[in-house]
Amino acid sequence: MVKKVVIFGASGGIGKEIVKTLSSSDYEILKERVDVTNAEDISKYIKEIRDVDIMIYCVGKMDVQNIHEISINDFKSIFDVNLFGAFNVAKALIPVMRENGHFIFISSLRALEPCKSRAAYCSSKAALDMFVRVLQKEIDIKITIIRPGYVDTDLHKGNQKYPYSKKTGKRLKVTQPRDIAEAVLFVLRMPKESSIKELNIGQTYGDLSDVYFRKEN
């Protein structure tokens, strides 16, 4: 049986890879763009598609500013996308999920490991984690949260820096969007009795003394 999958954030780096990976399997992909921060738009969209088997939320927003620099509006805008958008989508989809439905939320290891200049991002992902954990207790639907570490995407909007070893001078491995997509497929193929609730992938590299970050030449 072909399963209907709705992906929020399908145009992003991780989302594109998820679409590509699932398109080669037994899944019908729905990837129309909709504003996840607008509850009314989400509700209308869900009423049109109905009978969903799988929802994947991989929308994300980041702002690199120190706490004393960031405005409250910028801080809220990160929460609007990373947390409240997930709330809007989940609430609208719960009534139309088919039996054995599955929610997958792409979070971040930054929900567990703080990082300077990213207070809004880390806080919003930590809040998303708790939201998902509560949701797991409230509804009888498979729910998985996937936390990637440093991923090679355009989330940094052209300011992407990569980890390098101070000892060797060589660039260190970072998680690729395809790694996340393959993890999603792995999670979806698990039977309900063995379903995975949480999955961490990769590293953040944090503030390790032997690692530094720089842009590519």
N, C-alpha and C positions, 0 to 999 in steps of 0.2 A: 504494500500500500504506500502510495506517495504521500509524504507528509508536507503540510503547508507551513512554511517558515516565514515569519515576518522579522526583518532585520532593520533595526534603527541604528543609523550610522554607517550604512552600507557604502557610502561614497568615500569614507576615510580609508587610511592605509590598512588597518586591521579589518574593517568591514569589507573592503574589496576582496581581500584574501579569503575571508569566510565565504563570501558569495561564490568565488571561483572554486573553492574546495567542495562546498556542498552542491554546486551545480553539476558536479560529476558523479553525484550519488542520487539516491532516491528521494530528492527533496524538490518541492516547488517553492521557488524563492520569490518573495514579495519585498521589493526594495524601494517603493515610492518615497520621495522625500516629504517629510512632514515636520512641522515645528514641534519638537517634544516639549517645549516650555508652554505650549498653548493647549490647555486641557480640552477645550472645545474642539479644536482641530483633531486632536487625537481621538476623541470620542466619535466624531463623524467618520474618521478613517476606519476605525475598528468596526463600526456598524456596517460599513461597505464590504469588508473582507470576511468577517465572521469565521467561525469554525477553524481556529488556529491550532496547530499542533505544537509549534515551537516559536518562542520569542527570544531574540538575541538583542541585548542592549549594549551597543559598543560606541555610544556617543560619548565624547569627552572634550573637555575644554581646560586649558591651562593658562595661567598668567604668572609670569616671573617677576615678582615684586616683593620687596621686603615688607614686613608688617607695618612699619612706620610710613611706608610710601603708598601702599594700596588704598584706594578709596573704598568705602562701604558698598558703593554701587558695583564696582569691579568685583569685590568679594562675593556679593550676592549673585552676580551673573555666572560665576563659576558653579555655585550651588544650584542655580536654576537649571543648568544643563546636566551636571554630574549626579545630582540627587533628585531634585524635584521633577525633572524630566522622566527619570526612572519610576518615580511614584505615579505620575500621570499615565504612563504606559501600562504599568502593572495593574493599576486600578481599573483601567478601561478593558484590559484583556481578560482578567479573571473570569468574568461571566461567559466568555465565548471560547474558552479553551476546551479542546476535546479531551476525552478520557486519556490518561497517560500523557498529558501535556507536559511541556518542559520550558522553564524560564532559565535563560543564561545571562548573567550580568558580567560585563568585563569591567573589573575594578582596577586596582593597581597595588603593587607592593608598598607604594607610598601611603596606603591606608594603615600600614603597620610600621613603616620606617619614616620618620620626619625628615624634611629636607629644607634648608634655609631658602628663602626667596619663593617658596611655594606653599605658603600657609593655607591659602584658599583651596588649592588642589589637594593637598594632603588631608585637610579637614573634610572636604566634600567626599573624598573617597572613603575615609574612615566612617563618615555618616552613612554612606551607601552600604558599606559592610554591615552595619548594625541594622539598617532597614531590611536588607535581604535576610539576615538571620531571624528577625522577627517574622518576616513573611513566611519563612520556612516553617515556623511554628503555627501559623494561622491557617494555611491552606494546604489541601491535599494535592499538590502539584509538585513534580520534581523541580527543584531550584538549585542552580549551581552558580557560584561566584568564582570567577577566574581572575587571579591577580598576577599580571605580568610585571616583570621588573623593567629595566630600561629597554624600550622597543624602538627600532629604527623606523620611525614614522615622521610625518610632517607636523606633529602636534606642536612643535616648538616654533613653527612658522618661519623657517629659514634661519633660525638661531640654533640649530641642532649642533650639539657638541658630543664628542665620542670619548669614551674612556681609554686612556693610554697607560701603559706600565712605566713607572719612573725608572724601573730597573733595566728594562729591555728597550724602551722607546717604542714598542710595538702596540698597535691598537688591539684592545681586548674585545672578545666576542660579545655582541649584544643580541638580544632576542629579535627575531625577524617576525613581521606580521604573519608569515606563513606558519611559523611555529605555533602562534595563537590559534590560527584556523585549524590546524591539525589537532590541537588540544580540544577545540570545540567539537570536532567530529568524533574524537575518542570518547568524550563525555556523553555525546548523544547516543552512541552505540552501546552504552552500558545499560543493563537491565535495571528496572526500577528497584529491585531488592538490593542491587549493588551500586546504586547511583552515587555519584560523587557530589558532595555538597560544597567543597572548597578545593581549589587547585592553585598552587603557586608555581610560577614559571620564571626562570631566569634570575638575574641579580639587578640590584640598583647601584651597586658599587659604593653608594653612600659617601662618607667622608674618610675613606681609607687612606692612610698616609702614603701608601705606595702607588696610588692611582691619581692621575690628573685628567682633566677634561679639556679638549680643544676642538675647534672647528676643523673640518677637512680642508686641505689646500685646493 
